């Protein structure tokens, strides 16, 4: 049985892998999921490439087809994609019973049903699993131009300058992850891969923290200091009065419901 692990044993299983296909399951709940670049999957693919593997990223929100000719398959996903994750794993097991099957991402620490389908359930950093140095993500591994929401009439590209959370709330998945902000040189290398006419969509959960001061200074210097900063809140689901009522009766404080919209 696979275990939720960040152990040496998992890294040993990876040692014989020469090629790996990373899969982003279809998302049936998020508005326009095909616009959201799977940044964490891109980072995992970068780590695997830096470890000497041939890599490919498949996004089922764009109707990509899963190939049969890879040594390993890495599936990511959040909890609302659980059924899609299981169906993908079953399909791969039937077609490639000899392939190494890995589950990572935000849902990995919580999976129960279907746990035996996976050889590795990874809850740590991709760089640790693939024994690769932490480097800037390689945007050449994905067609990032097919993603991105319009910002001021320009296509946007998702970037992330931090991971994890500085807080330790016991009801959130981020409690499993250490908080870290990348250094300026790494951020510069990531930004240098993005076309000058593309907008930058910062997807950090805590970009306003003082820990991001060096990143903010870097962004202010983009385009010779002419970069205009905008703050946009996320709207990941259609929010209705019925949903507000459900939230108001399900949280820690039954007298208050909080939502964030554009």
C-alpha positions as CSV (number, residue, x, y, z in Angstrom):
1,X,0.0,0.0,0.0
2,X,1.2,3.5,-0.8
3,X,1.8,5.8,2.1
4,X,1.7,9.5,2.5
5,X,5.4,10.0,2.7
6,X,8.4,12.2,2.2
7,X,10.9,9.4,2.7
8,X,14.1,8.1,1.1
9,X,12.2,5.1,-0.1
10,X,10.1,7.2,-2.4
11,X,13.1,8.9,-3.9
12,X,14.6,5.4,-4.5
13,X,11.6,4.3,-6.5
14,X,12.1,7.3,-8.8
15,X,15.8,6.5,-9.5
16,X,15.1,4.2,-12.4
17,X,12.5,6.4,-14.1
18,X,13.7,7.9,-17.4
19,X,10.4,9.6,-18.5
20,X,7.4,11.0,-16.6
21,X,4.0,12.4,-17.7
22,X,2.4,14.9,-15.4
23,X,-1.4,15.1,-15.5
24,X,-3.8,17.9,-14.5
25,X,-7.3,16.4,-14.1
26,X,-10.4,18.0,-15.4
27,X,-11.9,20.6,-13.0
28,X,-15.7,20.7,-13.1
29,X,-16.2,23.3,-10.4
30,X,-13.9,26.2,-11.1
31,X,-15.0,28.8,-13.6
32,X,-13.1,28.5,-16.8
33,X,-10.4,26.1,-15.6
34,X,-8.8,25.9,-19.0
35,X,-7.5,29.5,-18.3
36,X,-5.6,28.5,-15.2
37,X,-2.0,27.4,-15.8
38,X,-1.1,24.5,-13.5
39,X,1.9,26.2,-12.0
40,X,2.7,23.6,-9.3
41,X,2.6,20.9,-12.0
42,X,5.0,23.0,-14.1
43,X,7.3,23.2,-11.1
44,X,7.2,19.4,-10.6
45,X,8.0,18.9,-14.3
46,X,10.9,21.4,-14.0
47,X,12.3,19.4,-11.1
48,X,12.0,16.1,-13.1
49,X,13.7,17.7,-16.1
50,X,16.5,18.9,-13.9
51,X,16.9,15.4,-12.7
52,X,17.5,14.2,-16.3
53,X,14.1,12.9,-17.1
54,X,12.0,13.4,-20.3
55,X,8.8,15.1,-19.2
56,X,5.5,16.0,-20.6
57,X,2.5,17.9,-19.1
58,X,-1.0,16.9,-20.0
59,X,-4.0,19.1,-19.1
60,X,-7.4,17.4,-19.5
61,X,-9.1,20.8,-19.2
62,X,-7.7,21.3,-22.8
63,X,-8.8,17.7,-23.8
64,X,-5.2,16.5,-24.1
65,X,-4.8,12.8,-24.4
66,X,-2.7,10.7,-21.9
67,X,0.1,8.9,-23.8
68,X,1.1,5.3,-23.0
69,X,4.8,5.5,-23.5
70,X,6.1,6.9,-20.1
71,X,7.8,5.1,-17.3
72,X,5.9,7.1,-14.6
73,X,2.8,9.3,-14.3
74,X,2.3,12.1,-11.8
75,X,-1.2,13.3,-11.0
76,X,-2.1,16.4,-9.1
77,X,-5.4,17.9,-8.0
78,X,-7.5,19.4,-5.3
79,X,-10.3,17.7,-3.3
80,X,-13.0,18.6,-5.8
81,X,-11.1,16.7,-8.4
82,X,-11.0,13.5,-6.3
83,X,-13.2,11.4,-8.6
84,X,-11.4,12.5,-11.7
85,X,-8.0,11.6,-10.0
86,X,-9.3,8.1,-9.2
87,X,-10.7,7.5,-12.7
88,X,-7.4,8.6,-14.3
89,X,-5.4,6.3,-12.0
90,X,-7.7,3.3,-12.9
91,X,-7.3,4.0,-16.6
92,X,-3.5,4.2,-16.4
93,X,-3.3,1.0,-14.3
94,X,-5.3,-0.9,-16.9
95,X,-3.2,0.4,-19.8
96,X,0.2,0.5,-18.1
97,X,0.2,-1.8,-15.1
98,X,4.0,-1.6,-14.9
99,X,4.2,2.2,-14.8
100,X,5.0,4.1,-11.6
101,X,2.0,6.1,-10.4
102,X,2.5,9.2,-8.2
103,X,-0.1,11.4,-6.5
104,X,0.9,14.9,-5.4
105,X,-0.7,18.2,-4.9
106,X,-3.1,19.7,-2.4
107,X,-5.3,16.6,-2.2
108,X,-2.5,14.1,-1.6
109,X,-2.5,14.4,2.3
110,X,-6.2,13.6,2.5
111,X,-6.8,10.8,0.0
112,X,-8.4,7.6,1.4
113,X,-10.4,6.0,-1.4
114,X,-8.1,4.6,-4.1
115,X,-4.9,4.9,-2.1
116,X,-3.8,1.4,-3.3
117,X,-3.8,2.7,-6.9
118,X,-0.7,4.7,-6.3
119,X,2.9,3.7,-5.8
120,X,3.8,7.0,-4.2
121,X,1.7,9.6,-2.5
122,X,4.0,12.6,-2.1
123,X,3.3,15.5,0.3
124,X,6.7,17.2,0.1
125,X,8.4,19.4,-2.5
126,X,8.9,18.0,-6.0
127,X,12.6,18.8,-5.8
128,X,13.0,16.5,-2.8
129,X,11.3,13.6,-4.6
130,X,13.3,14.0,-7.8
131,X,16.5,14.9,-5.9
132,X,16.8,18.0,-8.0
133,X,18.1,21.5,-7.1
134,X,15.5,24.2,-6.7
135,X,15.5,26.3,-9.8
136,X,13.2,28.7,-11.6
137,X,10.3,26.9,-13.3
138,X,10.8,26.2,-17.0
139,X,8.0,27.7,-19.0
140,X,9.2,26.0,-22.2
141,X,7.7,22.7,-20.8
142,X,4.1,24.0,-21.3
143,X,2.3,26.0,-23.8
144,X,1.6,28.8,-21.4
145,X,0.1,31.0,-24.2
146,X,-3.1,28.8,-24.2
147,X,-3.7,29.8,-20.6
148,X,-4.2,33.2,-19.0
149,X,-7.0,35.6,-18.3
150,X,-7.3,38.9,-20.0
151,X,-5.8,41.8,-17.9
152,X,-6.1,45.2,-19.6
153,X,-6.5,43.5,-22.9
154,X,-3.4,41.4,-22.6
155,X,-2.9,37.7,-21.9
156,X,-1.8,37.0,-18.4
157,X,0.8,34.5,-17.2
158,X,0.6,33.0,-13.7
159,X,3.7,33.3,-11.5
160,X,4.2,32.4,-7.9
161,X,6.9,33.8,-5.7
162,X,6.1,31.9,-2.5
163,X,4.8,28.6,-1.3
164,X,3.1,27.3,1.8
165,X,1.7,29.5,4.6
166,X,3.3,31.4,7.5
167,X,0.4,30.5,9.7
168,X,-0.6,27.1,11.2
169,X,-4.4,26.9,11.0
170,X,-5.4,23.3,11.7
171,X,-8.3,23.3,9.2
172,X,-6.2,24.2,6.1
173,X,-4.0,22.0,3.8
174,X,-1.3,24.6,4.0
175,X,-0.5,23.5,7.5
176,X,1.4,20.6,5.9
177,X,3.8,22.9,4.0
178,X,6.6,25.2,5.1
179,X,6.4,28.8,4.0
180,X,9.2,30.1,1.7
181,X,9.7,33.1,-0.6
182,X,12.0,32.6,-3.6
183,X,15.0,34.9,-3.9
184,X,15.3,37.8,-6.3
185,X,17.6,36.1,-8.8
186,X,15.3,33.1,-9.1
187,X,12.3,35.4,-9.7
188,X,14.2,37.4,-12.3
189,X,15.0,34.2,-14.2
190,X,11.3,33.2,-14.2
191,X,10.1,36.6,-15.3
192,X,12.7,36.7,-18.1
193,X,10.9,33.7,-19.9
194,X,7.7,35.6,-20.2
195,X,6.9,37.7,-23.3
196,X,7.1,41.5,-22.8
197,X,3.5,42.0,-24.0
198,X,2.1,39.5,-21.4
199,X,0.6,40.6,-18.2
200,X,1.9,39.1,-14.9
201,X,-0.7,37.4,-12.7
202,X,0.7,36.9,-9.2
203,X,-1.0,33.9,-7.7
204,X,0.6,34.0,-4.2
205,X,-1.8,33.7,-1.3
206,X,0.2,36.1,0.9
207,X,1.8,38.5,-1.6
208,X,1.1,41.5,0.7
209,X,3.4,40.2,3.5
210,X,6.7,42.0,4.3
211,X,8.5,38.8,3.3
212,X,7.8,39.8,-0.4
213,X,9.5,43.2,-0.3
214,X,12.3,42.2,-2.6
215,X,9.9,40.7,-5.1
216,X,7.7,43.8,-5.1
217,X,10.8,45.9,-5.8
218,X,11.6,43.6,-8.7
219,X,8.1,43.9,-10.2
220,X,8.2,47.7,-9.9
221,X,11.3,47.6,-12.0
222,X,9.6,45.6,-14.8
223,X,9.5,47.6,-18.1
224,X,11.8,50.3,-16.8
225,X,9.6,51.1,-13.8
226,X,6.4,51.6,-15.8
227,X,4.7,48.5,-14.4
228,X,1.2,49.3,-13.1
229,X,0.2,47.1,-10.1
230,X,-3.3,45.9,-9.7
231,X,-4.8,43.8,-7.0
232,X,-7.6,41.5,-8.0
233,X,-9.4,39.1,-5.7
234,X,-10.2,35.6,-6.9
235,X,-13.6,34.4,-8.0
236,X,-13.3,30.6,-8.3
237,X,-17.0,29.8,-8.1
238,X,-20.4,31.3,-8.8
239,X,-21.4,32.7,-5.5
240,X,-25.2,32.7,-4.8
241,X,-27.4,33.7,-1.8
242,X,-28.0,29.9,-1.2
243,X,-24.3,29.3,-1.0
244,X,-23.9,32.2,1.4
245,X,-26.7,30.7,3.6
246,X,-24.9,27.3,3.6
247,X,-21.6,28.9,4.5
248,X,-23.2,30.9,7.3
249,X,-24.4,27.7,9.0
250,X,-21.4,25.6,8.5
251,X,-18.4,27.5,9.7
252,X,-16.8,28.2,13.1
253,X,-19.0,31.3,13.5
254,X,-22.6,30.5,12.5
255,X,-23.5,34.2,12.5
256,X,-21.2,35.3,9.7
257,X,-20.4,34.3,6.1
258,X,-17.5,35.8,4.3
259,X,-16.9,35.7,0.5
260,X,-14.5,37.3,-1.8
261,X,-15.6,38.4,-5.3
262,X,-14.3,40.6,-8.0
